[in-house]
Amino acid sequence: MKKYKIISFFLSFVILGLYTVPVLAIAIANPVSSKYGDLAKIIGSAFDWVRVLAAIALLGYTTYGGYTKLTAGGDAEKDKQAMLIIRNGVIGFTIIMIAPIVVRTIGAILGVKNILG
């Protein structure tokens, strides 16, 4: 039995060795656009997407806060909670919108060029 395993191993090795096909590698162009050439451009592009998502989140927060305020029914605690939701949404949106300005200002002070692309 052991003899058949050894023979079958060598036969499969010979067969696979005879029927191998050389693989020809081709050059692939850079799949990343030149728009994203360096880290600063990638971060700048990410900031653009974050701003859009922040605007959508602000819309969601103000809608939820407004709905909570409308359904408070005179309850002072729910009214206070609704105003807190709206205020937190506006504060978060403001921080996200001001962050790139702060980063660019600090970069200009330190002499870093194209800090956000």
HUWO-V507835 format. One record per residue. N is the residue number from 1. PSI is psi in radians with two decimals (none if undefined). Layout:
[[N,PSI] [N,PSI]]
This chain:
[[1,-0.71] [2,-0.58] [3,-0.69] [4,-0.62] [5,-0.72] [6,-0.74] [7,-0.75] [8,-0.61] [9,-0.84] [10,-0.66] [11,-0.75] [12,-0.63] [13,-0.76] [14,-0.77] [15,-0.80] [16,-0.60] [17,-0.58] [18,-0.51] [19,0.36] [20,2.53] [21,2.31] [22,2.45] [23,2.19] [24,2.03] [25,2.47] [26,2.68] [27,2.34] [28,2.27] [29,2.76] [30,2.05] [31,-0.26] [32,2.28] [33,2.69] [34,-0.26] [35,-0.50] [36,0.89] [37,-0.61] [38,3.07] [39,-0.65] [40,-0.68] [41,-0.62] [42,-0.77] [43,-0.71] [44,-0.71] [45,-0.66] [46,-0.68] [47,-0.65] [48,-0.77] [49,-0.67] [50,-0.66] [51,-0.72] [52,-0.80] [53,-0.60] [54,-0.67] [55,-0.69] [56,-0.71] [57,-0.69] [58,-0.74] [59,-0.76] [60,-0.77] [61,-0.78] [62,-0.63] [63,-0.80] [64,-0.75] [65,-0.72] [66,-0.72] [67,-0.73] [68,-0.70] [69,-0.72] [70,-0.59] [71,0.17] [72,-0.59] [73,0.62] [74,-0.02] [75,2.06] [76,-0.58] [77,-0.76] [78,-0.66] [79,-0.75] [80,-0.71] [81,-0.70] [82,-0.77] [83,-0.59] [84,-0.70] [85,-0.84] [86,-0.76] [87,-0.76] [88,-0.64] [89,-0.76] [90,-0.71] [91,-0.78] [92,-0.75] [93,-0.73] [94,-0.74] [95,-0.76] [96,-0.64] [97,-0.55] [98,-0.42] [99,-0.83] [100,-0.58] [101,-0.74] [102,-0.76] [103,-0.77] [104,-0.66] [105,-0.80] [106,-0.67] [107,-0.68] [108,-0.66] [109,-0.70] [110,-0.12] [111,0.40] [112,2.19] [113,2.51] [114,0.93] [115,-0.51] [116,0.39] [117,none]]
